[in-house]
Amino acid sequence: MSPDPATNQDLWNEDLAPTSAAQRTWRWYHFAALWVGMVMCIPAYTLSASLIEGGMSAYQAVFTVFLANAIVLLPMLLIGHAGTKYGIPYAVLARAAFGTRGARLPALMRAIVACGWYGIQTWFGGSMIYTLLGVLAGHEIGGAKLAGLGINGAQLLCFIVFWAIQFWFIVHGMDAIRKLETYTAPLKIVICFVLLGWVYEKAGGFGPLLAAPSQFVEGGKKAGQFWPTFWPSLTAMVGFWATLALNIPDFTRFARTQRDQVLGQSIGLPVPMGLLAALAVIVTSATVVLYGKALWDPVDLASRMTGAAVLVALIVLLVDTVSVNLAANLVGPAYDFSALAPRLISYRTGGYITAGIALVMMPWKILESTQGYIFTWLIGYSALLGPIAGVLIIDYYLIRRTELDVAQLYKDDGIYGYRGGWNPVAIVAFVAGVLPNIPGFLNAAFPASFPDVGAGFKTVYTYAWFVGIAISALVYGVMMKGRAAPALRPARSLD
């Protein structure tokens, strides 16, 4: 799309413009491969651990993971529709609801959490290289910690090497990421079966965890407490992909048809996520037999392998972390930063900013200083991202009825300009969706500082994503009713 004379250059650049027919090359199997590539990751692998440690049986844990991903698939398909129909990224789609300037708020929120994950995953990737190189060398590598950094020179070098590997894909753009996901997805599936075969042979079976009952049965340690454990667990599992549920148009804008994005995502997300959870439970169950304790960390497991298996494990884990981090935590903020200042920041420059933040944030210090609370912060972000999803879905389907005037999305004085570029209704709906979750979030993130939060707020927070998306959707739908008639004009889509 070439800008017409009325287009505001502060809202438009080549990367934010609707995709052309020539750019729409993604078929259903590209989306399926994208999700298989993202699902097969270390954090997703270890999700089942938290559920089983919370008292669930293997089957209850796998079902909870599957159900959560089936739930989060719905907003992904709904929001992804706009990306395919109009070829626009998430940061531009948000302008229809939040306003041409107000859309920077949800874009920035999505970018912040992604930058946090990008830095942490980059540190994890560097740590894998460090750990497994030590195994190959037969002794721990490195030496004294560097002043001011808190890590040794070898750790820093491994971190920078992994950062540089990812940077290559940033330079070569979205198509390089698509090819990486497409080619590595089958490899990950093969490796899963190889791992299953390996533990079955070594352990002489699949171990004791599979047969262990849940702790919620009568006579168990947590008898009668299944539902109080299930709901917050389900919310956390939904929150795991809540960020992608927002910026999925960044990918679906390259789809050839709606069928491609719907079929590909439906095949690629819920079932592989459930199967990965099952794989994690089976493999970990076997480690009880092999090592005398449950090893939920695949890096720890890989470090205990010998010979060529260590090298294979290193390569697989590195490819896995690169593909997940780029797709889940790089593409979104790259577009979001571009939307903040399109005249100055392209998609590629936005990627450079994200990678730069990963360096300067020194993620190892964040993890160390917060003692794991960073994950409470990041998963708790679903309390913020749910309300944004609620606003976008209601605006696109009930207010606009899927009809957008694309050219107006790039004009400050157009129908999506509202008041000075901000839609007050969207802000009110967003705040209404967030407020009920704040007390519970503060208690979960900082229990020592906020110990007296009421039981009601804690209960609400266990449903944070669901509460946020429901309240914001209701408030936005009621307040916007009858206000957006000018937007319901013939669509200027690429269909």
Solvent accessible surface area in square Angstrom, and as a share of the most:
residue,aa,sasa,rsa
1,M,78,0.35
2,S,99,0.64
3,P,48,0.30
4,D,51,0.26
5,P,145,0.91
6,A,64,0.49
7,T,11,0.06
8,N,39,0.20
9,Q,73,0.33
10,D,51,0.26
11,L,1,0.01
12,W,23,0.08
13,N,20,0.10
14,E,132,0.59
15,D,47,0.24
16,L,0,0.00
17,A,4,0.03
18,P,7,0.05
19,T,2,0.01
20,S,46,0.30
21,A,91,0.70
22,A,89,0.69
23,Q,89,0.40
24,R,26,0.09
25,T,63,0.37
26,W,5,0.02
27,R,80,0.29
28,W,88,0.31
29,Y,106,0.40
30,H,19,0.09
31,F,0,0.00
32,A,11,0.08
33,A,11,0.09
34,L,1,0.00
35,W,0,0.00
36,V,17,0.09
37,G,0,0.00
38,M,0,0.00
39,V,0,0.00
40,M,23,0.10
41,C,7,0.04
42,I,26,0.13
43,P,24,0.15
44,A,3,0.02
45,Y,14,0.05
46,T,40,0.23
47,L,22,0.11
48,S,0,0.00
49,A,9,0.07
50,S,63,0.41
51,L,6,0.03
52,I,28,0.14
53,E,119,0.53
54,G,18,0.17
55,G,1,0.01
56,M,6,0.02
57,S,16,0.10
58,A,4,0.03
59,Y,156,0.59
60,Q,56,0.25
61,A,0,0.00
62,V,34,0.19
63,F,115,0.48
64,T,1,0.01
65,V,1,0.01
66,F,76,0.32
67,L,53,0.26
68,A,0,0.00
69,N,1,0.01
70,A,38,0.29
71,I,48,0.24
72,V,0,0.00
73,L,21,0.10
74,L,108,0.54
75,P,5,0.03
76,M,0,0.00
77,L,33,0.16
78,L,51,0.25
79,I,4,0.02
80,G,0,0.00
81,H,48,0.21
82,A,0,0.00
83,G,0,0.00
84,T,3,0.01
85,K,29,0.12
86,Y,0,0.00
87,G,0,0.00
88,I,0,0.00
89,P,0,0.00
90,Y,0,0.00
91,A,1,0.01
92,V,0,0.00
93,L,7,0.04
94,A,0,0.00
95,R,4,0.01
96,A,1,0.01
97,A,0,0.00
98,F,1,0.00
99,G,0,0.00
100,T,2,0.01
101,R,51,0.19
102,G,0,0.00
103,A,3,0.03
104,R,70,0.26
105,L,51,0.26
106,P,1,0.00
107,A,1,0.00
108,L,69,0.35
109,M,32,0.14
110,R,1,0.00
111,A,0,0.00
112,I,91,0.46
113,V,2,0.01
114,A,1,0.00
115,C,7,0.04
116,G,13,0.13
117,W,39,0.14
118,Y,0,0.00
119,G,0,0.00
120,I,0,0.00
121,Q,9,0.04
122,T,0,0.00
123,W,31,0.11
124,F,61,0.25
125,G,0,0.00
126,G,1,0.01
127,S,34,0.22
128,M,3,0.01
129,I,17,0.09
130,Y,25,0.09
131,T,51,0.30
132,L,0,0.00
133,L,68,0.34
134,G,10,0.10
135,V,48,0.28
136,L,87,0.43
137,A,53,0.41
138,G,67,0.64
139,H,122,0.55
140,E,138,0.62
141,I,40,0.20
142,G,52,0.50
143,G,54,0.52
144,A,92,0.71
145,K,145,0.62
146,L,69,0.35
147,A,106,0.82
148,G,66,0.64
149,L,46,0.23
150,G,34,0.32
151,I,7,0.04
152,N,11,0.06
153,G,35,0.34
154,A,23,0.18
155,Q,42,0.19
156,L,44,0.22
157,L,113,0.56
158,C,8,0.05
159,F,2,0.01
160,I,74,0.38
161,V,65,0.37
162,F,0,0.00
163,W,43,0.15
164,A,49,0.38
165,I,68,0.35
166,Q,0,0.00
167,F,59,0.25
168,W,131,0.46
169,F,31,0.13
170,I,2,0.01
171,V,55,0.31
172,H,89,0.40
173,G,9,0.09
174,M,21,0.09
175,D,67,0.35
176,A,14,0.11
177,I,1,0.00
178,R,36,0.13
179,K,91,0.38
180,L,25,0.13
181,E,1,0.01
182,T,30,0.18
183,Y,155,0.59
184,T,14,0.08
185,A,5,0.04
186,P,75,0.47
187,L,75,0.37
188,K,8,0.03
189,I,73,0.37
190,V,86,0.50
191,I,40,0.20
192,C,22,0.13
193,F,141,0.59
194,V,90,0.52
195,L,33,0.16
196,L,38,0.19
197,G,41,0.39
198,W,61,0.21
199,V,0,0.00
200,Y,116,0.44
201,E,142,0.64
202,K,118,0.50
203,A,18,0.14
204,G,68,0.66
205,G,17,0.17
206,F,68,0.28
207,G,28,0.27
208,P,65,0.41
209,L,38,0.19
210,L,44,0.22
211,A,92,0.71
212,A,45,0.35
213,P,101,0.63
214,S,8,0.05
215,Q,57,0.25
216,F,16,0.07
217,V,74,0.43
218,E,173,0.78
219,G,78,0.75
220,G,26,0.25
221,K,177,0.75
222,K,63,0.27
223,A,48,0.37
224,G,72,0.69
225,Q,86,0.38
226,F,45,0.19
227,W,148,0.52
228,P,94,0.59
229,T,29,0.17
230,F,10,0.04
231,W,90,0.31
232,P,45,0.28
233,S,17,0.11
234,L,2,0.01
235,T,10,0.06
236,A,27,0.21
237,M,8,0.04
238,V,0,0.00
239,G,9,0.09
240,F,36,0.15
241,W,7,0.03
242,A,1,0.01
243,T,17,0.10
244,L,2,0.01
245,A,1,0.01
246,L,1,0.00
247,N,0,0.00
248,I,0,0.00
249,P,0,0.00
250,D,0,0.00
251,F,0,0.00
252,T,0,0.00
253,R,5,0.02
254,F,20,0.08
255,A,0,0.00
256,R,130,0.48
257,T,69,0.40
258,Q,48,0.22
259,R,153,0.56
260,D,2,0.01
261,Q,0,0.00
262,V,61,0.35
263,L,56,0.28
264,G,0,0.00
265,Q,0,0.00
266,S,39,0.25
267,I,79,0.40
268,G,0,0.00
269,L,0,0.00
270,P,8,0.05
271,V,78,0.45
272,P,15,0.09
273,M,2,0.01
274,G,6,0.05
275,L,112,0.56
276,L,6,0.03
277,A,1,0.01
278,A,27,0.21
279,L,13,0.06
280,A,0,0.00
281,V,1,0.01
282,I,34,0.17
283,V,0,0.00
284,T,0,0.00
285,S,0,0.00
286,A,0,0.00
287,T,0,0.00
288,V,41,0.24
289,V,84,0.48
290,L,52,0.26
291,Y,70,0.27
292,G,62,0.60
293,K,111,0.47
294,A,42,0.33
295,L,7,0.04
296,W,30,0.10
297,D,64,0.33
298,P,18,0.11
299,V,23,0.13
300,D,47,0.24
301,L,4,0.02
302,A,3,0.03
303,S,27,0.18
304,R,92,0.33
305,M,26,0.12
306,T,112,0.65
307,G,56,0.54
308,A,80,0.62
309,A,38,0.29
310,V,2,0.01
311,L,88,0.44
312,V,76,0.44
313,A,14,0.11
314,L,16,0.08
315,I,91,0.46
316,V,22,0.12
317,L,18,0.09
318,L,28,0.14
319,V,38,0.22
320,D,10,0.05
321,T,5,0.03
322,V,7,0.04
323,S,0,0.00
324,V,4,0.02
325,N,0,0.00
326,L,0,0.00
327,A,0,0.00
328,A,6,0.05
329,N,12,0.06
330,L,0,0.00
331,V,0,0.00
332,G,0,0.00
333,P,0,0.00
334,A,0,0.00
335,Y,7,0.02
336,D,0,0.00
337,F,20,0.08
338,S,0,0.00
339,A,5,0.04
340,L,47,0.24
341,A,29,0.22
342,P,5,0.03
343,R,154,0.56
344,L,143,0.71
345,I,29,0.15
346,S,40,0.26
347,Y,17,0.07
348,R,107,0.39
349,T,48,0.28
350,G,0,0.00
351,G,0,0.00
352,Y,78,0.30
353,I,58,0.29
354,T,0,0.00
355,A,1,0.00
356,G,27,0.26
357,I,58,0.29
358,A,0,0.00
359,L,61,0.31
360,V,115,0.66
361,M,39,0.17
362,M,56,0.25
363,P,0,0.00
364,W,21,0.08
365,K,68,0.29
366,I,46,0.24
367,L,30,0.15
368,E,127,0.57
369,S,85,0.55
370,T,37,0.22
371,Q,154,0.68
372,G,33,0.32
373,Y,83,0.31
374,I,24,0.12
375,F,66,0.28
376,T,38,0.22
377,W,96,0.34
378,L,16,0.08
379,I,60,0.30
380,G,6,0.06
381,Y,33,0.12
382,S,4,0.03
383,A,6,0.05
384,L,46,0.23
385,L,2,0.01
386,G,0,0.00
387,P,0,0.00
388,I,1,0.01
389,A,2,0.01
390,G,1,0.01
391,V,0,0.00
392,L,6,0.03
393,I,25,0.13
394,I,27,0.13
395,D,4,0.02
396,Y,6,0.02
397,Y,57,0.22
398,L,115,0.57
399,I,20,0.10
400,R,3,0.01
401,R,162,0.59
402,T,28,0.16
403,E,55,0.25
404,L,1,0.00
405,D,10,0.05
406,V,7,0.04
407,A,5,0.04
408,Q,27,0.12
409,L,0,0.00
410,Y,0,0.00
411,K,29,0.12
412,D,46,0.24
413,D,131,0.68
414,G,19,0.18
415,I,40,0.20
416,Y,0,0.00
417,G,4,0.04
418,Y,71,0.27
419,R,176,0.64
420,G,73,0.70
421,G,3,0.03
422,W,109,0.38
423,N,2,0.01
424,P,51,0.32
425,V,3,0.02
426,A,0,0.00
427,I,44,0.22
428,V,72,0.41
429,A,0,0.00
430,F,14,0.06
431,V,64,0.37
432,A,27,0.21
433,G,0,0.00
434,V,15,0.09
435,L,102,0.51
436,P,37,0.23
437,N,2,0.01
438,I,71,0.36
439,P,34,0.21
440,G,2,0.02
441,F,31,0.13
442,L,48,0.24
443,N,25,0.13
444,A,41,0.32
445,A,0,0.00
446,F,68,0.28
447,P,59,0.37
448,A,98,0.76
449,S,80,0.52
450,F,81,0.34
451,P,81,0.51
452,D,134,0.69
453,V,26,0.15
454,G,37,0.35
455,A,79,0.61
456,G,50,0.48
457,F,97,0.41
458,K,84,0.36
459,T,74,0.43
460,V,46,0.27
461,Y,36,0.14
462,T,35,0.20
463,Y,67,0.25
464,A,3,0.02
465,W,9,0.03
466,F,52,0.22
467,V,31,0.18
468,G,0,0.00
469,I,30,0.15
470,A,61,0.47
471,I,52,0.26
472,S,0,0.00
473,A,20,0.16
474,L,126,0.63
475,V,36,0.20
476,Y,0,0.00
477,G,19,0.19
478,V,102,0.58
479,M,66,0.29
480,M,3,0.01
481,K,167,0.71
482,G,76,0.73
483,R,140,0.51
484,A,9,0.07
485,A,67,0.52
486,P,78,0.49
487,A,2,0.01
488,L,69,0.35
489,R,93,0.34
490,P,119,0.75
491,A,33,0.26
492,R,142,0.52
493,S,32,0.20
494,L,80,0.40
495,D,126,0.65
